Amino acid sequence: MAMETLRLTARVGSDGLVKLEIPTDLTNQDVEIVVVMQPLEREALDAMGYPVGYFEETYGMFAADPLERNQPPQPDARDALE
């Protein structure tokens, strides 16, 4: 079997431990496992939960080519309920 590369993310618990369970089709054999840990960089969020600068970067994006909303077709005429 060829080498298999898995990319996972995991949460470090308050005890400082990372617990990994990796399902595999391999049984009853030795394997080499290489672990590289690197903190994930998260985007800074404002008080409302949006990425900082989101509105400043996106405001007016459709000014040159505005979106148009077509009116839905009229519904079919139906018989009145008795």
Order of alpha helices (4+ residues) and beta strands (2+ residues): alpha
